[in-house]
Amino acid sequence: MTDSELMQGIEKDFNWLVEDRRLRGAKEYGTYKFLDNDTLSMMYEELADIVNYCTFTYVKLRLLEERVGDALRSDSPDTDAELDPE
């Protein structure tokens, strides 16, 4: 799979998620319920959530980076180890 194909697949997955959420919301609340909502206030709340999600993801990525770095360092040949002559 090429990088382009991978990116197209990821974009398709995201677009499907967006459409699925819209359709589920319309089914649960009504197709045009958003017209009755204070979408600006809702967006402020969502933006605060997004900032929190970004912070949580940053922490997870840093932890992953540390663990991967530790694993890579532990896989490195020990400079003090004797070399096997065979």
MARNU-810312 format. One record per residue: residue number from 1; residue in three letters; x, y negated, z of N, C-alpha, C in turn. Coordinates in nm, 2 decimals, m for minus. Layout:
BEGIN
<pt NUM 'ALA' <X Y Z> <X Y Z> <X Y Z>>
...
# end
This chain:
BEGIN
<pt 1 'MET' <0.08 0.12 0.00> <0.00 0.00 0.00> <0.09 m0.12 0.00>>
<pt 2 'THR' <0.06 m0.22 m0.09> <0.14 m0.34 m0.10> <0.09 m0.44 0.01>>
<pt 3 'ASP' <0.18 m0.54 0.04> <0.14 m0.64 0.14> <0.01 m0.71 0.09>>
<pt 4 'SER' <0.00 m0.74 m0.04> <m0.12 m0.80 m0.09> <m0.25 m0.72 m0.06>>
<pt 5 'GLU' <m0.24 m0.59 m0.09> <m0.35 m0.50 m0.06> <m0.39 m0.50 0.08>>
<pt 6 'LEU' <m0.28 m0.49 0.17> <m0.30 m0.49 0.31> <m0.38 m0.62 0.36>>
<pt 7 'MET' <m0.33 m0.74 0.31> <m0.39 m0.86 0.34> <m0.53 m0.87 0.29>>
<pt 8 'GLN' <m0.56 m0.82 0.17> <m0.70 m0.82 0.12> <m0.79 m0.74 0.20>>
<pt 9 'GLY' <m0.74 m0.62 0.25> <m0.81 m0.54 0.34> <m0.85 m0.60 0.47>>
<pt 10 'ILE' <m0.75 m0.67 0.53> <m0.77 m0.74 0.65> <m0.87 m0.85 0.64>>
<pt 11 'GLU' <m0.86 m0.93 0.53> <m0.95 m1.04 0.50> <m1.09 m0.98 0.48>>
<pt 12 'LYS' <m1.10 m0.87 0.41> <m1.23 m0.81 0.39> <m1.29 m0.76 0.52>>
<pt 13 'ASP' <m1.21 m0.70 0.61> <m1.26 m0.66 0.74> <m1.31 m0.78 0.82>>
<pt 14 'PHE' <m1.24 m0.89 0.82> <m1.28 m1.01 0.89> <m1.41 m1.07 0.84>>
<pt 15 'ASN' <m1.42 m1.07 0.71> <m1.54 m1.12 0.64> <m1.66 m1.04 0.68>>
<pt 16 'TRP' <m1.64 m0.90 0.68> <m1.74 m0.81 0.72> <m1.79 m0.84 0.87>>
<pt 17 'LEU' <m1.69 m0.86 0.96> <m1.72 m0.89 1.10> <m1.80 m1.02 1.11>>
<pt 18 'VAL' <m1.77 m1.12 1.04> <m1.84 m1.25 1.04> <m1.99 m1.23 0.99>>
<pt 19 'GLU' <m2.00 m1.16 0.88> <m2.14 m1.13 0.83> <m2.22 m1.04 0.92>>
<pt 20 'ASP' <m2.15 m0.94 0.98> <m2.22 m0.85 1.07> <m2.27 m0.93 1.19>>
<pt 21 'ARG' <m2.19 m1.02 1.25> <m2.23 m1.09 1.36> <m2.35 m1.19 1.33>>
<pt 22 'ARG' <m2.34 m1.25 1.21> <m2.45 m1.34 1.17> <m2.58 m1.26 1.15>>
<pt 23 'LEU' <m2.58 m1.14 1.09> <m2.70 m1.06 1.07> <m2.75 m1.01 1.20>>
<pt 24 'ARG' <m2.66 m0.97 1.29> <m2.71 m0.92 1.42> <m2.77 m1.03 1.50>>
<pt 25 'GLY' <m2.71 m1.15 1.50> <m2.77 m1.27 1.57> <m2.91 m1.31 1.51>>
<pt 26 'ALA' <m2.92 m1.30 1.38> <m3.05 m1.33 1.31> <m3.15 m1.23 1.35>>
<pt 27 'LYS' <m3.11 m1.11 1.36> <m3.21 m1.00 1.40> <m3.25 m1.02 1.54>>
<pt 28 'GLU' <m3.16 m1.05 1.63> <m3.19 m1.06 1.77> <m3.26 m1.19 1.81>>
<pt 29 'TYR' <m3.22 m1.30 1.75> <m3.27 m1.43 1.79> <m3.36 m1.50 1.69>>
<pt 30 'GLY' <m3.35 m1.45 1.56> <m3.43 m1.52 1.45> <m3.33 m1.58 1.36>>
<pt 31 'THR' <m3.37 m1.58 1.23> <m3.28 m1.63 1.12> <m3.24 m1.77 1.14>>
<pt 32 'TYR' <m3.33 m1.86 1.18> <m3.30 m2.00 1.19> <m3.30 m2.05 1.34>>
<pt 33 'LYS' <m3.28 m1.96 1.43> <m3.28 m2.00 1.57> <m3.17 m2.11 1.60>>
<pt 34 'PHE' <m3.06 m2.10 1.52> <m2.95 m2.19 1.54> <m2.99 m2.34 1.53>>
<pt 35 'LEU' <m3.10 m2.36 1.46> <m3.15 m2.50 1.44> <m3.20 m2.56 1.58>>
<pt 36 'ASP' <m3.24 m2.47 1.67> <m3.29 m2.51 1.80> <m3.18 m2.52 1.90>>
<pt 37 'ASN' <m3.06 m2.48 1.87> <m2.95 m2.47 1.96> <m2.87 m2.60 1.96>>
<pt 38 'ASP' <m2.80 m2.63 2.07> <m2.71 m2.74 2.07> <m2.57 m2.68 2.03>>
<pt 39 'THR' <m2.55 m2.67 1.90> <m2.43 m2.60 1.85> <m2.30 m2.67 1.89>>
<pt 40 'LEU' <m2.31 m2.80 1.91> <m2.19 m2.88 1.95> <m2.14 m2.83 2.09>>
<pt 41 'SER' <m2.24 m2.83 2.18> <m2.20 m2.78 2.32> <m2.16 m2.63 2.31>>
<pt 42 'MET' <m2.23 m2.55 2.23> <m2.19 m2.41 2.22> <m2.04 m2.40 2.16>>
<pt 43 'MET' <m2.01 m2.49 2.07> <m1.88 m2.48 2.01> <m1.77 m2.53 2.11>>
<pt 44 'TYR' <m1.80 m2.62 2.20> <m1.71 m2.66 2.30> <m1.68 m2.54 2.39>>
<pt 45 'GLU' <m1.78 m2.47 2.43> <m1.76 m2.35 2.51> <m1.68 m2.24 2.44>>
<pt 46 'GLU' <m1.71 m2.22 2.31> <m1.64 m2.13 2.23> <m1.49 m2.17 2.22>>
<pt 47 'LEU' <m1.46 m2.30 2.20> <m1.33 m2.34 2.19> <m1.25 m2.32 2.32>>
<pt 48 'ALA' <m1.31 m2.34 2.43> <m1.25 m2.31 2.56> <m1.22 m2.16 2.57>>
<pt 49 'ASP' <m1.31 m2.07 2.52> <m1.29 m1.93 2.52> <m1.17 m1.89 2.43>>
<pt 50 'ILE' <m1.17 m1.96 2.31> <m1.06 m1.93 2.22> <m0.92 m1.96 2.28>>
<pt 51 'VAL' <m0.92 m2.08 2.35> <m0.79 m2.11 2.42> <m0.75 m2.01 2.52>>
<pt 52 'ASN' <m0.85 m1.96 2.59> <m0.82 m1.85 2.69> <m0.78 m1.73 2.62>>
<pt 53 'TYR' <m0.85 m1.69 2.51> <m0.81 m1.57 2.43> <m0.66 m1.59 2.38>>
<pt 54 'CYS' <m0.63 m1.70 2.33> <m0.49 m1.73 2.29> <m0.39 m1.71 2.40>>
<pt 55 'THR' <m0.42 m1.76 2.52> <m0.33 m1.75 2.63> <m0.32 m1.60 2.67>>
<pt 56 'PHE' <m0.43 m1.53 2.67> <m0.42 m1.38 2.70> <m0.34 m1.31 2.60>>
<pt 57 'THR' <m0.36 m1.34 2.47> <m0.29 m1.27 2.37> <m0.14 m1.31 2.37>>
<pt 58 'TYR' <m0.11 m1.43 2.40> <0.03 m1.47 2.42> <0.10 m1.39 2.53>>
<pt 59 'VAL' <0.03 m1.37 2.64> <0.09 m1.29 2.75> <0.11 m1.15 2.70>>
<pt 60 'LYS' <0.01 m1.09 2.64> <0.02 m0.95 2.59> <0.13 m0.93 2.49>>
<pt 61 'LEU' <0.14 m1.03 2.40> <0.25 m1.02 2.30> <0.39 m1.03 2.37>>
<pt 62 'ARG' <0.40 m1.12 2.46> <0.53 m1.13 2.53> <0.56 m1.00 2.61>>
<pt 63 'LEU' <0.46 m0.94 2.67> <0.48 m0.82 2.74> <0.52 m0.71 2.64>>
<pt 64 'LEU' <0.45 m0.70 2.53> <0.49 m0.61 2.43> <0.63 m0.63 2.38>>
<pt 65 'GLU' <0.66 m0.76 2.35> <0.80 m0.79 2.31> <0.90 m0.74 2.41>>
<pt 66 'GLU' <0.88 m0.77 2.53> <0.97 m0.72 2.64> <0.99 m0.57 2.64>>
<pt 67 'ARG' <0.87 m0.50 2.63> <0.88 m0.35 2.63> <0.95 m0.30 2.51>>
<pt 68 'VAL' <0.92 m0.36 2.39> <0.98 m0.31 2.27> <1.13 m0.34 2.27>>
<pt 69 'GLY' <1.16 m0.46 2.32> <1.30 m0.50 2.33> <1.38 m0.40 2.43>>
<pt 70 'ASP' <1.31 m0.37 2.54> <1.38 m0.27 2.63> <1.39 m0.14 2.57>>
<pt 71 'ALA' <1.29 m0.09 2.49> <1.30 0.04 2.43> <1.41 0.03 2.32>>
<pt 72 'LEU' <1.42 m0.07 2.25> <1.52 m0.08 2.14> <1.66 m0.08 2.21>>
<pt 73 'ARG' <1.67 m0.16 2.32> <1.80 m0.16 2.38> <1.84 m0.03 2.44>>
<pt 74 'SER' <1.74 0.05 2.49> <1.77 0.18 2.55> <1.80 0.28 2.44>>
<pt 75 'ASP' <1.76 0.26 2.32> <1.79 0.35 2.21> <1.93 0.32 2.15>>
<pt 76 'SER' <1.99 0.20 2.18> <2.12 0.17 2.13> <2.22 0.26 2.19>>
<pt 77 'PRO' <2.32 0.29 2.10> <2.43 0.38 2.15> <2.50 0.31 2.27>>
<pt 78 'ASP' <2.53 0.38 2.37> <2.60 0.33 2.49> <2.75 0.31 2.45>>
<pt 79 'THR' <2.80 0.19 2.47> <2.93 0.16 2.42> <3.04 0.23 2.51>>
<pt 80 'ASP' <2.99 0.27 2.63> <3.09 0.34 2.72> <3.08 0.49 2.70>>
<pt 81 'ALA' <2.99 0.54 2.63> <2.98 0.69 2.60> <3.09 0.74 2.52>>
<pt 82 'GLU' <3.14 0.86 2.55> <3.24 0.92 2.46> <3.18 0.97 2.33>>
<pt 83 'LEU' <3.26 0.95 2.23> <3.21 1.00 2.10> <3.24 1.15 2.08>>
<pt 84 'ASP' <3.15 1.22 2.03> <3.17 1.36 2.00> <3.25 1.38 1.88>>
<pt 85 'PRO' <3.37 1.44 1.89> <3.46 1.45 1.77> <3.41 1.54 1.66>>
<pt 86 'GLU' <3.30 1.62 1.69> <3.25 1.71 1.58> <3.17 1.64 1.49>>
# end
